[in-house]
Amino acid sequence: MTHEAPHIAVIGAGIGGLATALRLAHAGARLSVFERHAGPGGKMRTMESAAGPVDAGPTVLTMKHVFDALFSETGSALSDHVTLTRERILARHFWPDGTMLDLMADARDSKQQIAQVFGPDAAAQFATFDEQTRRLFDAFDAPMMRKAAPSVMSLTARMLRQPGLITAMAPHRTLAVNLARQFTEPKLAQLFGRYATYVGGSPDASPALLGLIWQAEQRGVWHVAGGMHRLAQAIADRAAALGAIFHYNSHVTGIDMQNGRPRAIRTEAGRTNVDAVCFNGDPRALATGMLGEQASAAVPETATSPRSLSACVHSFAARATGVNLAAHNVFFCTDPATEFGPIAQGTLPRDATLYACAQDRFDGQTPQGQERFEIIMNAPAVADRTALTAEERTRCHTQIMAQLASFGLRFDPMPAMDRLTMPQHFSALFPASNGALYGRSPHGMMAAFKRPQVRSRLPGLYLVGGGVHPGAGIPMATLCGAHAAAAMIKDLALTSTHRRGAMPGGTLTASPTMAHAPSRSSAS
């Protein structure tokens, strides 16, 4: 005897929604994915250029094992769908006084580079920092990142079993303060402080614990051949092969509730009956009633504010001269206070650290002619429907190009103004986000416990994405997809009585990873 599998609607085809869709399709759900844009990826977006599609979102893939698990646990292999190359140089760092430092894939090589540039004492301090953050990353992986609903009590119990971790996490210090104590060289404190921005925070307001983000990068930075969007497309294609149906250019305007549960979604094309909904947009869109008054009860507004950082992003093709670039480059401002002070006040900084990804220099390549670039400057979030003036955009564009020129980096041709995406644009691209690219702010020691979790307050309505625990970033959103799928597989009793996936060898219940297995010893 069989019965029809439950019909699940996934709203949004960002990386979290895609990861959820693939796991649910493999588990036998009837699955419809609705995406308001023309293709999958969400913030993993591209723009056309004279040298081909250029990434206009995330450029770094870390924690490769998360993606290996996503494909292997759904009957396939990551290597069957995308080609990855591990980068030898994690990033090349430049300071206004001419100092340059490479951080390497091997921490021993990084230590040697630091010794050459800053001396043996700085190298020894780096080794201590690397070991400390390694211990923290390994300790927090299972009880936080891999746990769908972490609790303060379980984390406290872990700390009591390993009291040395309390000292390492410096619970009463900000990241900036803690790094200033760990490094006598201010440039190194500035460098490792920038990891707070990876999750949308400022180092002077984020908890010291965020220093562990260094470990995610140190354990491997990977280049996706053809650009990051290829990974999103690969996950979508695999989910479609297992029966998921994708509806692009399909904007969901509301969720209809019945007896406290979602029973249909509404789009411009009509109404679709569902048994459950997984929302892969900014949770603030639900909290503010964008998908209906009843659905707004799913997420308290306190779980979505204060907001994380936004960004100003250039994506273009040009010939570059004047600087010996790696694939990933960071051009630091002189004083972090000149960047994060104005951002805290809601204004664009006049002097900011700039990240420049030279997308045709991966794997040590030296391109001829025009090459593709993405340049990112941190910026504050904006209020809903904030208008962008031509003057603001021009000032931002001119400032970024002038700052890079001060390091000697010049582009020919100069990128046009329409190659610059501002916070107001991100606000329009991702409804109710305020342009914040990482959901809720990570500021404050308890911020990690204030994010929404995959089970919302309303039964049958689930959440996934960078605005949901375990947080922002491509690996975290993908882990969130594992948590969301596991919750729905359990709650909707997806069993072998439902349609099986097209590929053999998979299970129809939550996998060990989805059930929060201990972390692997290496993220690569």
Beta strands, then each sheet from edge to edge (+ up, - down):
strand 1: 7-11
strand 2: 30-34
strand 3: 46-47
strand 4: 54-55
strand 5: 84-86
strand 6: 89-94
strand 7: 100-104
strand 8: 222-224
strand 9: 245-247
strand 10: 252-258
strand 11: 261-267
strand 12: 270-273
strand 13: 276-279
strand 14: 310-321
strand 15: 328-331
strand 16: 354-358
strand 17: 371-379
strand 18: 410-412
strand 19: 420-421
strand 20: 461-463
sheet 1: 9+ 2+ 1+ 13+ 20+
sheet 2: 3+ 4-
sheet 3: 5+ 8-
sheet 4: 7+ 6- 15- 16+ 17- 14+ 18-
sheet 5: 7+ 6- 15- 16+ 17- 14+ 19-
sheet 6: 10+ 11- 12+
end
